[in-house]
Amino acid sequence: MCRQSPDDRAYLELWRREDFHVDDEPHDGGIYRIEIPARWNGELMLSAHGYVTNGGPGGSRLRVGTPGIREHLIQEGFAWAASSYRCNGYVPGAGLQDTMALTDLFTRFNNGVAPQRVYLTGTSMGGHVTLLGMHEYPTRFAGALAMC
């Protein structure tokens, strides 16, 4: 079962720059980050994170990390979005549900403008989320990259 911490938002790293818009908000028990560069190319990369332990004193704290590929994507004009998922632990099913919700959240945040193409990537458990996403929603993505 997923546990939630009432102060999850306090654990976010907020990246505020003038060359793109950032939205960091709680959603359905999790938190998410959406970044849109000023020179957006119309494409969106969804990022699925790897395993985060749900044990110990910080096990219920949710956070959105920033994978290394994010900076490159932003520089190349891609919008980028990621979710903390609603809980920590090995939860590829919940991870996929929360990652899939990002496209609609992105469109709302982007004044109703949907991405032309959506890609999915993830590392470790996020790779499992990526493969599951391609299996369950094969027509929703222009491409995917699952990494170990």
Residue pairs with C-beta under 8 A, 6 or more apart in sequence:
1 87
2 29
2 86
2 87
2 89
2 91
2 94
3 54
3 59
3 60
3 87
4 29
4 60
4 62
4 86
4 87
5 60
5 61
5 62
8 26
8 31
8 60
8 61
8 62
8 63
8 84
9 24
9 26
9 31
11 61
11 62
11 63
12 24
12 31
12 33
12 63
12 64
13 63
13 64
13 66
14 22
14 24
15 22
15 33
15 35
15 66
16 22
19 37
19 38
20 35
20 36
20 37
20 38
20 74
21 34
21 35
21 36
21 109
22 33
22 34
22 35
23 32
23 33
23 34
23 105
23 109
24 31
24 32
24 33
24 64
25 31
25 32
25 105
27 83
27 98
27 101
27 105
28 86
28 98
28 101
29 86
29 87
30 62
30 83
30 84
30 85
30 86
30 87
30 98
31 62
31 63
31 64
31 83
31 84
32 64
32 81
32 82
32 83
32 84
32 98
32 102
32 105
33 64
33 80
33 81
33 82
34 79
34 80
34 81
34 102
34 105
34 106
34 109
35 70
35 74
35 79
35 80
35 81
36 79
36 109
36 110
37 74
37 75
37 77
37 78
37 79
39 77
40 77
40 78
40 79
41 76
41 77
41 78
42 115
42 116
42 117
43 77
43 78
43 79
43 115
43 116
43 117
43 118
43 119
43 142
44 78
44 79
44 80
44 81
44 103
44 106
44 115
44 117
44 118
44 119
45 69
45 73
45 78
45 79
45 80
45 81
45 118
45 119
45 120
45 121
46 81
46 82
46 99
46 102
46 103
46 118
46 119
46 120
46 121
47 67
47 69
47 70
47 80
47 81
47 82
47 121
47 122
47 126
48 82
48 95
48 96
48 99
48 120
48 121
48 122
48 123
48 125
48 126
48 127
48 129
48 130
48 133
49 64
49 65
49 67
49 82
49 83
49 84
49 85
49 95
49 122
49 123
49 125
49 126
50 122
50 123
50 124
50 125
50 126
50 127
51 89
51 90
51 124
51 125
52 63
52 88
52 89
53 59
53 88
53 89
54 60
54 87
54 88
54 89
59 88
60 87
60 88
61 88
62 84
62 85
62 86
62 87
62 88
63 84
64 82
64 83
64 84
65 82
67 82
67 123
69 121
70 80
73 80
74 80
78 119
79 106
79 110
79 115
81 102
81 103
81 105
81 106
82 99
82 102
83 95
83 98
83 99
83 101
83 102
84 98
85 91
85 94
85 95
85 98
85 99
86 94
86 98
87 94
90 125
91 125
92 125
92 128
92 129
92 132
93 132
95 125
95 126
95 128
95 129
96 129
96 132
96 133
96 136
99 120
99 129
99 133
100 133
100 137
100 140
103 114
103 115
103 118
103 140
106 114
106 115
107 113
107 114
107 115
117 142
118 140
118 141
118 142
119 141
119 142
119 143
119 144
119 145
120 129
120 130
120 133
120 134
120 141
120 143
120 144
120 145
121 130
121 144
121 145
121 146
121 147
122 128
122 129
122 130
122 146
122 147
123 147
123 148
124 147
124 148
126 146
126 147
127 146
127 147
127 148
128 146
130 144
130 145
130 146
131 144
131 146
133 140
133 141
133 144
134 141
134 144
134 146
